[in-house]
Amino acid sequence: MFDFRLKVFYTVAQRLSFTKAANELFITQPAVTKHIKELEQQLNVQLFKRNGNNITLTAAGKVLVQYADKIFQTYSALETELAQLNNIEAGTLHIGASTTVAQTILPKILAMFKRTYPEITFNFIQANTDQVSQMIMDEKLDIAIIEGSSHSPQLAYSPFAKDEIVLVTRANNKLSKKAEISPKQLLDIPLVLREAGSGTLDVIYEALAGVQISPKDLKIEIQLESSIAIKQYLLYSDTATFLSIQSVVSELKYNELSVIEIKGLEIFRTFQFIQLHGKNSKLIELFKRFCLANYNLK
């Protein structure tokens, strides 16, 4: 319900990239540029400094980010109170999520949801995308958030958030010194990948096919069942892996892992809500709205 231009600005400010903001918001890059320009004209200030492909926040932009945080939190509180007026304040939800979402995004949201709606109870299950999808179809879960590109005609899909997958390796090893490689050079790097059935793995293979790389040509050293296990393996080896940028924020900040760019290859995927067609409730809709309102808030 808030001004969409402000949401565009906030997303660009978080990502410091017009391209990444466009992908996350499901709009075009020219549309992002147009919204930012209109906002700058409306406020009569410059919000970003542009230097080639790099952008930084101006002093005015930093001020607006602080107020945008408060504005979005206020709107979230408003939506919560309106929902409570509709007596959506009790009940049980069975929630599921695929591995990356479960480990990096949902814990904070679930804690905030429980604090906001203490009378609502929920059960939570983590599994890979295929397993979570099957549990929705078996009616063991009411709603789930998955990664990957799987699609079943029995399920209703709706977008939750955009995510970028990057190639990372242990900092300060010989691989980390390669700031950028070609797709062909990837074939010489030992890799740690997720297990079969992982939505992350499906997205990676689909993106690599676009640069003419087949899974059978990769040097796969080992496949593990979680991002946490993969990161631990990386710290004690000279391998590399593809992981969600969401899952390596801390390791990048503390210089434990490094990103290796692959020329001509960017991997984005959409985290999606899934539920059975025709199975809906006010409680499910409340949870979905809460996730959308509180994702990316500090």
N, C-alpha and C positions, 0 to 999 in steps of 0.2 A: 504493500500500500504506500510505501515511501517513494519519494522521487527517484525514478530509475537512474537519472543522471548521477545522483549521489552514490548509488550503488556501483555504477560504472567507475566513477572516480576512486571509490574505496578499493575496488578490486585491482585497478591499475596501480594504486599506491602500495598495496600488499605485494603484488607480483613485480612491480617496476618493469612492466612489459605490456605493451598494447596488444601484442599477439596472444600472450598467455591469458590476458583478461578477456579477450574476444572468445577464445576457446572455452574458458570457464563459464562465460555468460551466455554461450550459444548464440552470439551475434557476430557480425563481420568486423574486421579491423577498422574499415572506414567508418562504421557506425560508432565504434568506440571513440575514434578521433573526433567525430561530429559532436558526441555527447560532452566530451571534455572541453571542446572549444566553446560550446554553448554555455557550459557552466562557468568557464573563465570570463566570458562576456557578461553573464548575469552578475557575477561577483566583482567584476572589474579588477581581477588579479590574475597573475600567471601562477599556475599550480605545479607545473613541471618544467624543469630545465632539460632541454633536449640537446644531446651531443652525439650526432650520428644515430646509431641504433640504441644508445644507452640513454636512460632518463633517470632523473633524481627529483625528489620533492623540493620545491622552493620553501621559503619560510612560511608563506601563506598556505601552501599545500600541507605542511606539517600541522599547522593549526586546524585546518579543515579535517584532517584525519582524526585528531583528538575529539572534535565535536561530532564527527560521523559515528565514532564508536558510541558516544553517549546517545545519539539520535536512534541508532539501530537497537540499542539496549532498551530504550524507552518504548519503541514500537513493539519489541518483543514482549515487554511487560504488559503493554496494552492488549495485545492479542491474547496473552495468557488470561488476563482478567475477563475479557469478553468471552473466552471459552468457558471460564468458570461460571459465568452467568447462565450458560447453557447446560449447567450441571454435568459437564464433562470433567469430573474430578475424582472418579473412583472406577475401579475395574482392574482387569488383568490383561496384559499384553504379552504375547509370545514373540520375541524379536530375535532375528538371526542376522549374521553378517559374515561375509567372506573375510579371509584372514587379514588382508591389509587394512580394510576398513575397521575391523574389530580391534586391531592392535594400535592404530594410529589416530583414528577420528572419533569413534563412538564412545570410548570411555569417558571423555570430558562431557559429551552431549548427554549420555545416560545419567551421569552424576547431577548435571544441571536440571535434567528432566525430573529426576526423583526429588530434588530439592524444591522444585516449583510445584510438583504435584505429589505430595507425600502419600496421598491415599491411593495412588495408582501403583500397583505392583507389576513387576515384569520378570519374565524368565528370559535369559539370554544364552544363545548358542553360537559358537564360532566354528566354522568349517570352511572347506574350499567352495568355490562358486557352484560346482556341480552338485555337491552334497546339500548346500543350502537351498538351491533351487528345487531339489527333490523333496526336501522337508516341507517347503511351501506347498508343493503339489500333493503331498501326503497329509496336508492340513495339520502338521505338527507345529507350524509357525504361522502367525498372523501376517507378519510383514518382515521383510529383510532388505538389507542393502548389500549389493554385490558389485564386483568388478568384472571386467571381461566382456566378451561380445556374444555370449551364449543367448539363445532366444528359443523360447518354447511357446507354442500357440495357447497353452493353458494359462500362461501367466501374463499379467498386465505390468508393463514397465513404464517408469517415469523417471526423468533425470534428477539426480541429487546434486552432484558436483563434478567438476572436471579435475583430473589429476594428470601429472606428467611423470613418466617413467624415465629414469636416467641410468647411464652406465657408471658404476662406481667401483673403486678399488681402495685398498688400504693406502693411507697417505704415506708419502716418503718412500714408497717402493719404486722400482723401475717403471712400472706401468703408469704411476701417477704423474710422472714427468712428461707424459704425452698428453698435452692439453687437448689435442684433437687428433683423431685417426680417421682413416677412410673405412668404408664398410668392409673392404677386402682385408684390411689389417685386423679386423675383429676375429677373423678365422684363425689367427695365430695365438689368440689369448685364451688361456684356460678359464672356463666359466663355471660358476655355481648358479644353478637355476632352481626355480620352484618345481614342485612335483606335478605329474600329469593330473589334469582336472583343475589345476589352478587357473583362475581367470587372468591373473597377471601373465602367466606363461602363454596363454592363448593370444593376448594382445601383443606380446613381444614377437611371437612367431609371425603374426599377421603383418606387423610393421616391417620385420626383416624381409618378408617375402616381397615387399614393395621395393627393396633395394637388391633383389635377386639373391638373397641368402636363404639357403635351406637349412632346417634344423639338423639334418644329417651331416652337414659340413662343419658344424660347430664343434669346438673342443670342450665338451661338457665333462668336467671333472667329477661333479657330484650333484645330485638333486636333493633338496631338503624341503621340509613341509612348512616352514614359517620364515618370515623376514628376520625375526630375532635370531634364529639359528644360522641363517645365511650371513648376517652381519658378524656374528661371532666367528664363523669360519673365515670370513675375509680378513679379520684382524690378525690371523695367524697363518696366512698364506699369501701367495703372489697371484691370486686369482682376481677376477672381476665378476660383477653381477649386474643385472638390471633390477632396480628397486624403485618403488614410489618415492618421489621427492619428499612426500609427507613423512615417510618412515626413516629418513636419514638426516632430518633437520638438526638434531642434536650432534650427531657424529660429524657433520660438516662444520658446525659452529665450533666444535672443539678440535678440529683438524685431525680427526681420526680416520675419516674417509675423504676421498677426492672424486670429483666428477670428471669423467672423460667424455668430451663431445665427440659425436660421430658425424662427420660431414654429410650433410644432405638428409639426415635422419632425425626427426623429432617424434617422440612417442607420447601421444595423449590418449587417455581413455576416460570414459564416463562412469562414475559410480551411479548405480541405479537402484531405486526402490523397486521391489517386486512383491506382488501379491496375486492371489488367485483372482481370475476374472469373476466379477460379481460378488466377491467377498470384501465388504467394506464396512466400516463403522465410524462413528464420530471419534472414537478413541484412536483408531488407526490414523484418521485424518489429522487429529490433534498432534500425534507423534510426528507425522510427516511435516506438518507446518513448523513444529518446534525445531526439527532438524534443519530445515531450510533457513529458519530465522537465526539460528545460533551457530551454524557452521561458519568458521572464519572469524567469529568474534573473539576478542582477546579475553 
